[in-house]
Amino acid sequence: MPRVLFGAAYYPEYHPADLLKTDLDLMADARFSVIRVGESVWSTWEPENGRFDLDWLQPALDGAHERGIGVILGTPTYAVPPWLARLYPEIAGERATGQRIGWGARQEMDFTHPAFRFHAERITRKVVERYAGHPSVIGFQVDNEPGLHLLHNHGVFQRFVDWLRERYGDVETLNREWGLVYWSHRLSDWADLWRPDGNAQPQYTQAWRRFQADQVTEFIAWQADIVREYARPEQFVTTCIAYDRPGVADDELTRRLDVTAGNPYYTMQDGLALPAPQDAPQSWMTRNTWALYLSADRM
């Protein structure tokens, strides 16, 4: 029967093992019905290239099931392990042409790169195959808050050129549709298309953003299809959208998923006061009650 689920993300790998029972008992006392696990720990699932440790999560899932708490299992592809960044430096994403994002936070990679895709698929299959049959698992979250960066990598830009060629056919059509006579931007060949770094043409910016969102949508759909090879019919597949990520088109992203999910980060206490004390700029952290409702409406 459909019901409202109440719970939180839970990271047993962050805590001493002897706290697991206490944590789960407290969750049961708080009437939790769901927890999300596993999405942030690729380096725990795969400590070294090709060496997997898949059993560490079993006690948490068993304990959740004993207490009637469902589990959403995340794939860990948004935070690459150090060994992957070391062995394949070419997977580093670029915020600007030739300017690689240094490893040390998360989502630093070019998720379209074949080397990343190979390892992402391998760990996804390992984790999902291991736990899809566990009775506590009610669904899967693929990746996490996608679309953080607009990637400027060479391969990404070349796919952008192909993406434009597919839509416009030839440069003369692009010149006409984009009005590139302005500021002497007419192209004579596809090789003339300039990089986005110094672009000041809004029609280019709009196409670049749409293309980037298409890449994210394809990536999430690709993972969802892999997960569905193992998932039981009653298990859902979703991802969580963070607002506002520059590389996400909400409506397109969610069409290949079963549930639409979003992360409405918001300020507490006076940040949600009525009436609002003053206007404040919105960012990933929502301020003022109206903005929280707006996030809910988007979802």
C-alpha positions, 0 to 999 in steps of 0.5 A, a space after each residue: 500500500 502506498 505510504 509516506 516514508 520517513 527517514 534519513 541518510 545513514 552512513 554506518 561506515 563513518 561510525 564505530 561498528 558497535 554503534 550500529 545497534 544503538 543507531 538502528 534502535 534510535 531510528 526505530 524509536 523515531 518511527 523511521 521507515 527508510 534509510 539511504 546508504 552506500 552512495 558516498 563510499 566507492 573507496 570502501 566498496 573497492 579499496 584497490 583497483 579490482 579488489 572489492 569489499 562488498 560485505 561490510 554493509 550486510 549488518 546494517 541492512 540486516 538490522 534495518 530489516 529486523 526493525 521494519 526499516 526499508 533501505 534505498 541503496 545508492 551507487 557510489 559513482 559521484 565520488 571517485 576513489 583516490 586510486 582511480 584518479 591516480 591511475 587515470 588522470 585523464 578522467 579529471 573534469 575541466 571547469 575551463 578548457 585545459 584547466 583540470 579540476 583537482 581531486 579532493 572534493 567530489 564530482 571532479 571527473 569527466 563522467 563521459 570519459 570511457 575510462 570512468 564509465 568502465 569503472 563506474 559500470 563495474 562497481 555499480 554492477 558489483 554493488 547492485 548484484 550483491 544487494 538487490 535481493 536483500 529484503 530490506 532494499 526497496 529502491 536504488 539511487 543512481 549517482 548523487 546530485 548530478 550536474 555540478 560542473 559544465 565540463 570543458 574537456 576536449 571530448 565533451 566539446 567535440 561531442 557538442 560540435 556533433 550535437 550541433 551538427 545533428 540539429 542544424 545540419 550545416 554551418 550555414 543553417 547554424 549561422 542563420 538560426 543563431 544570427 552569427 553575422 553579429 560581431 563577425 561570428 559567422 562560421 565557414 566550417 564546423 572547426 570554426 566553432 569557438 570554445 565556450 570559455 570566452 563566449 558572449 553569445 546567449 544562443 551559444 550559452 543556451 545550446 551549451 547548457 542544453 547539451 550539458 544537461 543532455 549528457 547528464 540525462 544520458 549518464 543517469 539513464 545509463 546507470 538506471 538501465 544497469 540497475 534495472 538488470 538486477 532490481 526486482 519489479 517492486 524496487 524503484 530507481 531514482 536520483 536526487 536533484 540538487 537545486 540549482 545545478 547548472 548541468 541538469 534539466 529536471 524534466 528530461 532527467 526524471 523521465 527515465 526514473 521511477 521517482 522524482 527526488 530533490 534535495 531542498 537544503 534550507 536555512 533553519 530558524 530565522 531563515 524560515 521566519 514569517 514574514 521574511 526579515 529581508 530578501 536574501 539571494 538564493 543558492 544551493 541553500 534556500 532562504 525564506 519560506 517562499 523559496 522552500 515552497 518553490 523547490 517543492 513545486 519544482 519537484 
